Amino acid sequence: MKKLFLTIALAFTTWMASAQYMVITTINDNSDMENLTDNIGFGYEMTDDVVLGVQRNGENYDLFGRYAFGDAYVSGQIPTDMDMDSLRIGIGYSVKFWNNFYLEPTYSFDGDGNGNFNLGVACRF
């Protein structure tokens, strides 16, 4: 039993050490600091292609996921109350501009077909 526990602990620590994390935010029209933190999020790269995470949406939090095709990706975002009417689906592209920082232009739309263009910034660890 002791060997099993130590094996699980070792596997967990190596899994966490090799993980990639990312912090993302969306830049809106305003230029104040609160603008950067309104949509800040934290993601975990499960594989090279799949990212899952949580993103702030005003006063609430949303779950998001991405599937990458090279530098392009398809994304989905849904509130934590799982209201399918608020599901947003979009496409984006990551452009590396300095060390681990990326500019991410995205186009997303909701269930009503209303679309919007956003510019985001991501930092990957």
Secondary structure as UniProt FT lines:
FT   HELIX           2..17
FT   STRAND          20..27
FT   HELIX           33..38
FT   STRAND          41..45
FT   STRAND          50..57
FT   TURN            58..59
FT   STRAND          60..69
FT   TURN            70..71
FT   STRAND          72..79
FT   TURN            80..81
FT   HELIX           84..86
FT   STRAND          88..93
FT   STRAND          95..98
FT   TURN            99..100
FT   STRAND          101..109
FT   TURN            111..112
FT   STRAND          115..124
//
